Amino acid sequence: MLPLLSCSLWAAAACTDGGRTVPSGGGEETLPGGDGWRQVVLRVGAEETAFALTLTDTEAARAFAARLPLTLEMTELNGNEKYARLDEPLPTASAVPDRIRTGDLMLWGDDTVVLFYDTFATSYSYTRLGAVEEADTLARALGRGGVRVTFEPAGE
């Protein structure tokens, strides 16, 4: 209940932003809602447990946001992540993170979205897409095995 309440309060605040101009790879672009484009609701499983997700301010995250709403059938891997392949690639700026943290949303390669539900060290390279807020109950919501995850703009 707390993640849903937090998400509702946070989504209401995100809707009050005005538009702003931000740099993109080839110049500047105006994104609707100021930073509002960065605010996403993540719905997990048949019960659609909701979590607030904040996207990073990067080319990859902007391209991901442009595809929302997006529902992915995510596959379990290694007891710490769920992943799904996208139909089309996203821009990349991969790097090896210091640590993977519970709630990290990453891009592996240019077409695989990965949602982590555990914290650990890694030697793999990822492009950071965002992070789930208050992710302490994320693992329980994701469950074991595959799961349907929906990403949608906050306020929709």
N, C-alpha and C positions, 0 to 999 in steps of 0.2 A: 504494500500500500504506500509506503514511504517513497519508493522510486516513482510511482505514478503521481503522487502529490507533488513531489519535487519537479517532475517533468511538466505538470500543468502550470505551476507557478513560474517556472523557467520559460516555458513557451509563451506565456502571456507577456513577460518582460521582453522577450525577443521580438515580439510583434510591434513594439513601440519604436524601433529604430527607423531612421530615415535612410534613403539611399546614400551610398558613398562611392567614390571613385577609388579603385584600387589598381595597382600595377598588375599586369599579367604578362606572360611571356613575350608578347609582341606589342606591348604598349599599355594603355589603360582601358579598363572596362568598368561600367557601372553595374553593380550588383544590386538587385532589389533588396530592400529591408536592411541596408547597412550590413552589419555582421550577421543579420538574421539568416542569411544563407548557410551559415556555419552551424546553425542549431537544427538538430535532427532528432526525431523520435525513433527509437529502435524497438520493434515489437517482436517478441520471442515466443515461438511455439503456438500450440492450439489455443492456449489461454491468453495469448498476446500480451504477456507481461511487458510493460513499457519501461524503458530506460531513456534518459536524456543522453545524447551523444553530441559532442562538439567537434566539428571538423577543423583540421588545421588550415591555416591560410596559405595554401600551396596550389600550384597548378593542378596537381593530381586530385586534391580534395575538391577543387572547383569543378573539375570534369566529372567527378563522382556525384557531386551535388546536382549537376545538370541532368543526371539520369533518374533522379528521384521523382515519384516514389518507385522503389525497387524491391521486389521480393526475391530472395535467394533460398534455394534448398542447400543448406550448408552441411558438409560432411565432417565427421569427427576425425581428428588426427592427433596422435601422441598423448592423449589424455590432458591436453592443455589448450587446444584450439579447435575452431570450426572454420572450414574454408569453402569457397565456391568460386568457380570460374565465371568470368564475365564473357558476354558475347563479343564485345569489342574491347581492345586494350585501352588503358589509361596512360597519361604521361607519367614518367618515372623520375625520381631523384633519390635512388636507393642509397642506403648507408647501413652499416651495422650499428644497431642501437646499443647503448650501455646495458640496458636490461629491457626485457619484455615485461610489461606490467598488466595485471588483470584489467581488462577493459580496453586495451589497445586495439585499434582497428588499423590494419596495415595492408599494403599491397605487396604481394610477392611476385616477382617478375613484373609483367605489365598487365596481367589479366586475372590474377587470383586474389580475391579479397579474403583476408584472414582476420577473424575475431578471436582474441586470446582471452581465456578465462582463468589463467594462472600467471604468476610472476616467476621469471627464471632468466638465467643468462643465455645468450645465444651467440652463434658465430655467423648466422645467416643475415643477408642484406634485405632490407625492406624499405618501401616508401611509406612514410607515415601518412595516414588519412585522418585520424582523429582518435578520440578516447571517450569511453563511456563514463559518465559521472556516477558516483556512488555505485561502483561495480561490485560491491561485496556480495550481492546475491545473484550475480550474473551466472556463475557456474551452475547453481541450482536451477535457475530458469532455463538454461540451455540444455540441461540433462545429459544423458548418455546417448551416443549415437547421433544420427542426423537430425536436423531441426530446420524448420522454416523460420527465416528471419526477414522482417520487413523494415526497410529504411524509408522514412517519409519526412518531408520538411515539417518542422515544428509549426503549429498553428493551422495545419490542414486537417 
